[in-house]
Each structure stands twice: as structure tokens, then as C-alpha cells.
């Protein structure tokens, strides 16, 4: 029996070594990453975005913002999609992300893609592709999205404090972008994403009420525009959903944002900050006069931002839960002839017959057979309260005598 166990462990560690070697080779992103393994994935994702847009025209802005917020915290690893748990408040519940919505679009796209190509396309890639589709379907440019991201396991609400805020000045914005390998040109181009969407009163109250000890309103705001903002967002505003569109065409991807910025009709302090320096104002002026130049710069910066390396380690079954912490919370056995399938719960590291110290290496691999794929498809993401019971769990075939 000892020899049998030794042989099994030797085989498993051989697989682990091969698995780790493979993982190191697939970190690089590629625009044709799924051409062979899931060629219809992008079409399914586009379809999910289109369907959602028919019912809610705010979906494109939501998806674009979601992708920004994902990439700016621990890289583009889909961690913004994860739900909070009893022991952890996730990114989506951090103060800057409370207004994020349309997560269901990513969940629906994931289900459609899983039906075509199980355990192939990451949630992080789906979000990056959906953000691209959001821009394109709103009248903006299209581009080939580099793919091959892995899904992250860590999502903490406290990390959302790293996100650039709507009250940031130009120095703070530049520092925030530089920390992520993005330059001033990327800052100005990506800010153009504000051509889509809506802002709640709380994000620009600082500009229209008690701006300073000497002035109630930010003097850089055009007077009639400031008055219109004050009318919908009075000092003691109570309506939860009160606010203003980020530009005058909030569902169309165009260069109107830059034109309004030069007219003193920007919403956020961080928008206004772009015209406080000569080089950034020059870019604002350039994009205001040429939609083509803006789109070219935006695409370049989007590809750069969406390629920020994340800490992803897996391909999640569900986009709103990690595969690492999901769990059966117990050992499950199923007879199959002279063997029984032992599913080891990664959350509790419950390893019968295998030394616990070997667990971290074992869990770097995934081996899910047909039976478990069916089980996972049935249980995964069936509702908000049900954990995805099978994902990155190690499967061992063990003799019944064990």
C-alpha cells in the first residue's frame, strides 16, 4: 500500500511540474489567444452586451468603468467581479465601486461561453472584451483585444482607495497613472471614456457647494452650467439617484467630452485638471478638434491599460466567486467500479491519504472529468446564495481499499 501511495504522489508531482511549466508559458497576452480553443467566444460576448443594451442604455458606460476599476487594482484580473463573503468585503463593495452595475452582463456572457468551451475563457478576458464592445456598440472604435488573462483570487474593498478619485488634481492623477505604467498621454486619452455615463451628485458636490472659503462655486465652471448642476444637486441633496450626465451625449462614444471641457462644462475636478497644464491641455484641444485622433489615442491607451499584468492564477467557473475558496467543505466520495472519486476541498485542505504539506503544489493543477463538469454546470452560479461547488478542486482516483 505504501508503494502504491508513493507511486501516486510521484505521478501527481510530475503533473504539477508540467502544469507549472505550462502556466509560465501562457502569461503573455495574444489577440488570437482563443482562435483554436474557443473561436466563437467573442461573438457570444458581443451578443450578451448587445442584448443588455436593448434594455438598459447605461450598460456600455458601466462596463467601461468596470474594466477601468478592475485594471487599476492589482491589474486586469477580474477581481472587481467577485462577491463579498462573510469574511471579506470585496472590491465591488468598496465606496468608489458602490455605483458599479451591470455585473449580470459578464455573468451571462460567461455562461454562454462556458456552454461552448468549458473552462477555457477567463472572466478577466470577458470583461476586457465586453468593455471593447461597449465602446464599439456606442459608436466608438473597435480593436483587437489582447487575451490570455487569468482570474484573480483576491478582492478587497480597502484596495479601492487606490483608485483615482473625481477630486484629484493633475499631480495626483499623473502619479496614479504612473504607478500602473501609464503616461500623461494615456491619462488624457482614457479620461475620454467619460464621454459615456452619468455622475452622482456626491462626486461633484465639491465644485458647486462650498468650493472654498471665498467662493461657493468652482470659478472654472461656466456660470450657467454651474447653475444647472446646482439645480439638480442642491447643498442638502437627498434623492439617491440625482446627478448629471458626463457629457451631452451620454450614450454615444464621441469627442464631445473634450469640447465641453474647453468650455468649462466638465463634471469632475479631475476632468478640469486636464486643462491646468500646457501639455495636457494641448491634448484636450487636439482631441476636441478631431474625433479620429481621439479614437486612435484611446485605442492605444486601452490596449496598454488592459494589458496591465494581474495576479490571476486560475480560470474561474463563475465570475463572481473564486475557484480557490469555493467549497464542498467536506470530502465527497462517489463509487465508480473499483475506485471512488475523492474530491479534495481546497478551502479546508482536507487530504485523506496525502500529506497536507503537498497541498499547495497539488492545487496548482485542475483535473475535472465529465461527471464533475456536469455537476459544476448545474450548480455554478445558479443563484447568488449558492457557491460554485466544483472548480479548482483536485480529483484523485483511489482504491476502495484505501
C-alpha positions in Angstrom: 0.0 0.0 0.0 2.9 2.4 0.8 4.4 1.7 -2.6 1.1 2.5 -4.3 0.8 5.8 -2.4 4.4 6.7 -3.3 3.7 5.9 -7.0 0.6 8.1 -7.0 2.3 11.0 -5.3 5.2 10.7 -7.8 2.8 10.8 -10.7 0.9 13.8 -9.2 4.1 15.8 -8.7 5.2 15.1 -12.3 1.9 16.6 -13.4 2.4 19.5 -11.1 5.8 20.3 -12.6 4.3 20.1 -16.1 1.4 22.3 -15.0 3.6 25.0 -13.5 5.8 24.9 -16.7 2.7 25.4 -18.8 1.5 28.2 -16.6 4.7 30.2 -17.1 4.2 29.9 -20.9 0.7 31.3 -21.1 1.2 34.5 -19.2 1.8 36.5 -22.4 -1.3 38.1 -23.9 -2.2 37.5 -27.5 -5.0 38.8 -29.8 -5.5 35.3 -31.2 -5.4 33.5 -27.9 -8.7 31.7 -28.3 -8.6 31.2 -32.1 -8.2 27.4 -31.7 -9.7 26.7 -28.3 -12.8 28.9 -28.4 -13.2 30.8 -31.7 -16.8 31.8 -31.1 -16.2 33.3 -27.7 -16.0 37.0 -28.8 -19.3 36.7 -30.7 -21.0 35.3 -27.7 -19.7 38.1 -25.5 -20.8 40.7 -28.1 -24.2 39.2 -28.2 -24.5 39.4 -24.4 -23.6 43.1 -24.4 -26.0 43.9 -27.3 -28.9 42.1 -25.5 -28.2 44.1 -22.3 -28.1 47.4 -24.2 -31.5 46.8 -25.6 -33.0 47.0 -22.1 -30.5 49.5 -20.5 -28.6 52.2 -22.4 -26.3 52.7 -19.4 -24.7 49.3 -19.8 -21.8 50.5 -22.0 -20.7 53.2 -19.5 -21.0 50.6 -16.7 -18.9 48.0 -18.4 -16.2 50.5 -19.5 -15.9 51.9 -15.9 -15.9 48.4 -14.5 -12.9 47.4 -16.7 -11.0 50.6 -15.6 -11.6 49.9 -12.0 -10.6 46.3 -12.4 -7.3 47.1 -14.1 -6.4 49.9 -11.6 -6.4 47.5 -8.6 -4.0 44.6 -8.8 -4.0 44.6 -12.6 -6.7 43.2 -15.0 -7.6 40.0 -13.2 -11.4 40.2 -12.9 -11.2 40.7 -9.2 -13.8 43.6 -9.4 -16.4 40.9 -10.3 -16.0 38.9 -7.1 -18.8 39.0 -4.5 -18.2 39.8 -0.9 -18.2 36.9 1.6 -18.9 36.6 5.3 -15.2 37.1 6.0 -14.3 39.5 3.3 -15.7 42.7 1.7 -14.8 42.6 -2.0 -13.8 45.4 -4.3 -17.3 45.9 -5.7 -18.5 46.9 -2.3 -15.8 49.5 -1.7 -17.0 53.1 -1.6 -15.8 54.1 -5.1 -17.4 51.0 -6.6 -20.8 51.1 -4.9 -22.4 52.6 -8.1 -20.9 50.0 -10.4 -23.6 47.9 -12.0 -24.3 45.5 -15.0 -22.3 42.7 -13.5 -25.0 40.4 -14.8 -23.8 41.1 -18.3 -20.5 39.5 -17.6 -22.2 36.6 -15.8 -24.5 36.0 -18.7 -21.5 36.1 -21.2 -19.6 33.7 -19.0 -22.5 31.2 -19.0 -22.8 31.4 -22.8 -19.0 30.9 -23.3 -18.9 28.1 -20.8 -21.6 26.3 -22.8 -19.3 26.5 -25.9 -15.9 26.0 -24.4 -15.9 24.9 -20.7 -13.0 26.1 -18.5 -11.3 28.0 -21.4 -12.1 31.7 -21.3 -11.3 33.7 -18.2 -13.7 36.2 -16.7 -10.9 38.9 -16.9 -10.8 38.4 -20.6 -14.6 38.5 -20.9 -14.6 41.9 -19.0 -11.9 43.3 -21.3 -13.8 42.2 -24.4 -17.1 43.5 -23.1 -15.6 46.9 -22.4 -14.3 47.0 -26.0 -17.8 46.0 -27.3 -19.4 48.7 -25.0 -17.3 51.3 -26.9 -17.9 49.9 -30.4 -21.6 49.4 -29.9 -21.9 53.0 -28.7 -20.5 54.4 -31.9 -16.8 54.3 -31.0 -13.8 52.4 -32.5 -13.1 48.7 -32.3 -9.8 47.0 -31.8 -8.2 43.5 -31.3 -8.1 42.9 -27.5 -5.0 41.0 -26.3 -6.3 37.9 -24.4 -4.9 35.3 -22.1 -5.5 36.9 -18.6 -6.1 34.7 -15.6 -8.7 35.3 -12.9 -7.7 36.6 -9.5 -8.5 35.2 -6.1 -8.0 38.3 -4.1 -10.6 41.2 -3.9 -10.6 43.6 -1.0 -12.8 46.7 -0.6 -10.0 48.5 1.1 -7.9 48.4 -2.1 -10.4 50.6 -3.8 -8.8 53.6 -2.0 -6.1 53.2 -4.7 -8.5 54.3 -7.5 -8.0 57.8 -8.8 -10.8 60.0 -7.4 -13.0 62.6 -9.0 -11.5 65.3 -6.9 -7.9 64.5 -7.9 -5.6 67.3 -9.2 -3.3 66.8 -12.1 -0.3 65.8 -10.0 -2.4 63.1 -8.2 -3.7 61.8 -11.5 -0.3 61.6 -13.1 1.1 59.8 -10.0 -1.8 57.3 -10.0 -1.4 56.5 -13.7 2.4 56.3 -13.5 2.2 53.7 -10.7 0.4 51.5 -13.3 2.9 52.1 -16.1 0.6 54.7 -17.8 1.8 58.1 -19.0 0.2 61.5 -19.2 -0.9 60.8 -22.8 -2.8 57.7 -21.5 -4.3 59.8 -18.8 -5.8 62.3 -21.2 -6.9 59.7 -23.7 -8.5 57.3 -21.2 -10.3 60.2 -19.5 -12.2 60.4 -22.7 -14.1 57.4 -21.5 -16.2 60.0 -19.6 -18.0 60.6 -22.9 -20.2 57.8 -21.7 -22.2 57.8 -18.5 -23.6 59.6 -15.5 -22.2 61.1 -12.3 -24.0 61.2 -8.9 -24.1 64.5 -7.0 -21.7 63.3 -4.4 -18.9 63.0 -6.9 -19.0 66.7 -7.9 -20.6 68.5 -4.9 -17.2 69.9 -4.1 -17.4 72.1 -7.2 -20.8 73.6 -6.7 -21.3 74.0 -3.0 -18.7 75.4 -0.6 -15.9 75.2 -3.1 -13.6 77.3 -1.0 -13.8 79.8 1.9 -14.2 82.6 -0.6 -16.2 81.0 -3.3 -19.2 78.7 -3.2 -18.8 77.5 -6.8 -15.6 76.5 -8.7 -14.8 79.5 -10.8 -13.6 77.4 -13.7 -17.2 76.1 -14.2 -19.2 78.0 -16.9 -21.8 80.0 -14.9 -25.0 78.7 -16.5 -23.7 75.2 -16.4 -22.8 75.5 -12.7 -26.3 76.8 -12.1 -27.8 73.8 -13.8 -25.7 71.4 -11.7 -26.8 73.3 -8.5 -30.4 72.9 -9.5 -30.2 69.1 -9.7 -27.8 68.8 -6.8 -28.6 71.4 -4.0 -26.4 71.6 -1.0 -28.6 69.3 1.0 -29.4 66.9 -1.8 -31.5 63.8 -0.7 -32.5 62.0 -3.9 -30.3 58.9 -4.1 -30.0 58.8 -7.9 -29.7 62.6 -8.6 -26.8 63.7 -10.7 -25.7 64.7 -14.2 -24.6 63.2 -17.5 -20.9 63.3 -18.0 -21.4 65.0 -21.4 -24.4 66.0 -23.5 -24.4 62.7 -25.5 -24.0 60.2 -22.6 -24.8 57.1 -24.6 -22.7 57.9 -27.7 -18.9 57.4 -27.8 -17.6 60.7 -29.3 -15.3 63.6 -28.6 -17.9 65.8 -27.1 -16.4 65.4 -23.6 -13.2 67.3 -24.7 -15.2 70.1 -26.4 -17.2 70.7 -23.2 -14.1 70.5 -21.1 -12.7 73.5 -23.0 -16.0 75.4 -22.5 -15.9 75.0 -18.7 -18.6 72.3 -18.7 -16.8 69.4 -17.2 -18.3 67.4 -14.3 -15.4 66.3 -12.1 -12.5 68.3 -10.7 -10.3 65.5 -12.2 -11.7 66.4 -15.6 -11.0 70.1 -15.1 -7.4 69.2 -14.0 -6.6 68.2 -17.6 -6.6 71.8 -18.8 -4.4 73.1 -15.9 -1.1 72.1 -17.6 0.1 73.0 -21.1 0.8 69.5 -22.4 -2.4 68.0 -21.2 -4.5 71.0 -22.4 -2.8 70.6 -25.8 -4.0 67.0 -26.0 -7.5 68.0 -24.9 -7.6 70.6 -27.6 -6.3 68.1 -30.2 -9.0 65.5 -29.3 -11.7 68.2 -29.2 -10.9 69.1 -32.8 -10.5 65.6 -34.1 -12.6 62.5 -33.2 -10.3 60.4 -35.3 -7.2 61.5 -33.3 -9.1 60.8 -30.1 -10.2 57.4 -31.1 -6.6 56.4 -32.2 -5.2 57.6 -28.9 -8.0 55.9 -26.9 -7.5 52.5 -28.6 -3.7 52.6 -28.0 -4.2 53.5 -24.3 -7.0 51.0 -23.8 -4.8 48.2 -25.1 -2.0 49.4 -22.8 -4.2 49.6 -19.8 -5.9 46.3 -20.3 -2.5 44.7 -20.6 -1.5 45.7 -17.0 -0.4 42.4 -15.5 -2.7 41.0 -12.9 -2.2 38.5 -10.2 -4.7 36.0 -11.7 -3.9 32.3 -11.1 -6.9 30.5 -12.4 -9.8 30.1 -14.9 -12.9 30.5 -12.7 -16.1 28.6 -13.3 -18.0 31.6 -12.1 -17.1 35.2 -12.4 -18.5 36.3 -9.0 -16.7 33.7 -6.9 -13.2 32.4 -6.8 -12.4 28.7 -7.6 -9.9 28.6 -4.7 -12.3 29.4 -1.8 -15.4 27.7 -3.0 -16.2 24.6 -1.4 -17.8 21.4 -0.6 -16.3 22.0 2.9 -16.1 18.2 3.2 -14.7 15.2 1.4 -17.2 13.8 -1.2 -17.0 10.2 -2.4 -18.6 8.6 -5.4 -18.2 4.9 -6.2 -17.1 4.2 -9.7 -16.3 0.5 -10.2 -13.4 -0.5 -8.1 -12.5 3.1 -7.3 -14.2 6.1 -5.9 -13.7 9.7 -6.8 -12.3 11.7 -4.0 -12.8 15.4 -4.4 -10.4 17.4 -2.1 -11.8 20.6 -0.8 -9.3 23.4 -1.4 -10.8 25.6 1.2 -10.2 23.1 4.1 -7.2 21.3 2.6 -8.8 18.0 3.7 -6.4 15.5 2.2 -7.0 11.9 3.2 -4.1 9.7 2.5 -2.0 12.5 1.1 0.4 14.6 3.2 -1.1 18.1 3.8 2.3 19.7 3.1 1.8 18.7 -0.5 -1.5 20.5 -0.9 -0.2 23.9 -2.4 1.5 22.1 -5.2 -1.4 19.8 -5.9 -3.8 22.7 -6.2 -1.9 24.4 -8.9 -3.5 21.9 -11.3 -7.0 21.3 -12.4 -8.4 17.9 -13.4 -12.2 17.8 -13.8 -13.8 14.9 -15.6 -17.1 14.8 -17.5 -19.1 13.9 -14.4 -17.9 16.9 -12.5 -18.3 19.2 -15.4 -22.0 18.3 -15.5 -22.2 18.9 -11.7 -20.4 22.2 -11.9 -22.6 23.4 -14.8 -25.7 22.7 -12.8 -24.5 24.2 -9.5 -22.3 27.0 -10.6 -23.8 30.5 -10.3 -27.4 29.1 -10.1 -28.2 31.9 -7.7 -26.5 34.5 -5.6 -26.5 32.4 -2.4 -25.2 29.1 -3.9 -21.5 28.6 -4.1 -19.9 27.2 -7.2 -19.3 23.8 -5.7 -16.8 22.5 -8.1 -14.0 24.4 -9.7 -10.3 24.2 -8.8 -10.6 21.0 -6.8 -8.2 18.2 -7.1 -9.6 14.8 -8.2 -7.9 11.6 -7.1 -8.7 8.1 -8.1 -8.3 6.0 -5.0 -8.7 2.3 -4.5 -11.7 1.4 -2.4 -9.4 -0.5 0.0 -7.7 2.8 0.9 
